[in-house]
């Protein structure tokens, strides 16, 4: 069993996080696998759109695996691991390595990326979801910028995306309190674009992605790029 299942259908690449025993918490291996899958989707002319989701019913992504973040895993983390441990040169320059690079890759990808969310989407998982073009959630969805609960500040693009999606004051509330929002609250505040019945998030996201995949792909990709560039 791999940490990430990758399939393809109707012009859509399906990336399914597959660590259900950890609620799809992000290890170095899972983050690297997501990053590599996005690179492959970029290069694949048959892929017109990407959907990201999690297996099971408990979570989209429960954020960073605390064993990895604490520096106790086999993959070192700058600032928390023993500095004498060998570390890839690229990670010394980008402390989170693939853990944070996934967000950059979602934005840099010249193809739409859609999130199908159920259960928890918190911490880095919230960052990954917000980086996507559109978020479909079901009634089990719970979303939170939960970082201060574990004594860290926001990462994975949360500080950039959050005020743009929910407004300045709400963004401050979320990062300061680590409040967990239910599905209805997440929709009302702007974190979810579509709220569907329990168990229907993937179907709704896939239908939307398939519709995009049938459109003029170069025009779609260029339009997406222009909208992203207009933000900075």
N, C-alpha and C positions, 0 to 999 in steps of 0.2 A: 504494500500500500504506500503510495506516494503522498507527500504533503500537499500537492496541488494536482488536480485532475484537469487536463486540457482536452477539449473536444471541439468539433467544428460542425456547424449545420447552417444551411441557408445563408451563407456569407457571414455568419456570426461566429466568432471564437468565444467559447465558454470557458472561463477560468473559475474553477471551483475549489475554494480553500478546503483542505481535508485533514484537519487535526481536531476532530470532534471531541476527543477526550480532553483537549485543552481549550475548547470553544474557539478553535482556529486562532489561538494566540500566535503572534508572529515571532518565529525563531529566525536565526540567520538563514537556515536552509529554506524555509518557506518564503521569506522575503526575496532571496536570490532566485527561487523558482518563479515567483511572480514576475520579477524583473526580466528574466530570460524569456518567459512566455510573451510578455509585451513586446520585446524585441522581435520575436518570431512573428507575432501578429503584424507588426509594422512592415516586415519584409514579405509577407505572404499576400500576393495579389488577389487571392480568393477571399480574404478576410476584409470585410467592409465596416465591421463594427465589433465591439467586444462587450461581453457581459461578465461581471464579476459577482460571485455569490459564495455562500458557504454550504457545506453538506449538512444534513440533519435539520433539526428544528430549533436548536438552542441559540445559535449565534451566527451573525455575519462575520464578525471578527472582534475578539475581546481585547484587542490592543497588543502591545508588546509582551512577549513572554518574559516574565519577571526574572527567570533564571538567566536569560540572555542579557537583559538590561543590567542586571546586577553584576555581570562579569563572571558569573559562576559556571557558565556553560563552556563547551569546548571551543567556541568561537569567542575570542576576547572582544571586549568593548572598551574603547579608550575612556579614561576617567573613572572607570569602576574596576577594571581588571588589574591584576598585578602588572605593573609597567615593564617588568622583566620578561613577560611572556611574548613570544614572537607574534607579530601582527602584520597583516598585509599592508604594503606601502599605501595603497589606495585608501584603506580604512584609517590610516593615521591622518590622512588629509580630510576625510569625511567621516567623522567619528561614528555615526550610525550606520555607515556602509549601506548595504542594500535595504536595510530597514527604513531609511528615509528616502533613498533614491527611487523607490517605487513611486512615490508621489510625483517626483520630477518626470519619471517615465510616462505616467498616466497623462500628464499635461503635455509633454513633448510629443506623444504619439499623434500622428496625423490621421487618426481615426477616432470616431466617437467611442467613449467608454461609459457603460451604463451599470449602475449598481442595483442588485436585487437583494433587499435587506430583510432579514427576519431576526428576531431576538436581539442580542446585544451588538451594537456598533459603537464601541467606546475607545477612547484614547487614540492610538494610532489607527485603529479600525475606523473611527470617526474621520480621521484625516484622509484615509484612503477613499472612503465614501464621498466626502466633500470634493475630492479632486475629480470625481467622475462628472460626466456631463449632466446626468439626471439620476435621481434616486427614487426607486420604487420600494416602498416598505409595506409590510402587512401589519395587522393589529398587534402582533407580538413584539414589534420593534421597540427597542430602548436605546437611546442615544445620549452620550455624555462625553464632555471634555474632562475626563476623570483624573487627570494628571496629578493634581494636588493631593489626591487621596494616597498617592504613593511617594509624595515629596519631590516631584519633579515639575518643571514648567512644560508647556505644550511643545510638541514636536510634530514632525510629519505634516507640515503645512497648515496645522490647525490655526495658528495665529494669523495666517494670511487669509485663509478661506472663511473662517468663522464670522468676522465682522462684515464680510461681503454678503454672506447668506442670511445672517440673522440680525444685523445691525450692531452698532458699536456697544450700546448699553447691554444688550442681551449677550453679546460675546463676552463682555467683562463678567457678567453674572455667571455664565457657564464655566469660565476658567477659574473664577475665584471660589465658587461653591462646589464645583464638581457635581452639580445636580444631575440626576438621571431623569431624562424626559421620556414619557411614554409615547406611543405612536401618535396619538392625537395632538399632544403637545409639540412633538417634533414636526408634524405637518403644519401646525399653526404658526410656529416660529420660523419656518422656512427651511428646515433641515431635510425634510422629505418633500419631493415634488408631487408624488402620487401615493395615496394610501388606499390599499386594497384589502379584501378579506384575508383572514389567516390562511397561509399556505398558497397564496396566489401571487406573491411578489415576483417569483421567477417567471411565471407565465406572462405576467404583464410586462416585465422588463424585456423578455425575449421577443414578444410581439412588437414592442416598440423598436428594438434593435433590428429585427427582421424588416420592418417597414423602412428604416433608414438604409439598410443594406440594398434595398431595391431602387434607391434614388441615384442620381448622378454623383458617383463617389468622389470624383475630383472636386466638384463644386462643394459638396458637403465638407470635405476635409479642409479646403481652403477657407470656407466660411467659418468653420470651427477655429482655425488658426487665427483669423482676424479678430474674432471675439475675444480669444485669450490675450492677444497682443493689446487689445484696447484697454485691458485692465491694468497694464503697467507701463 
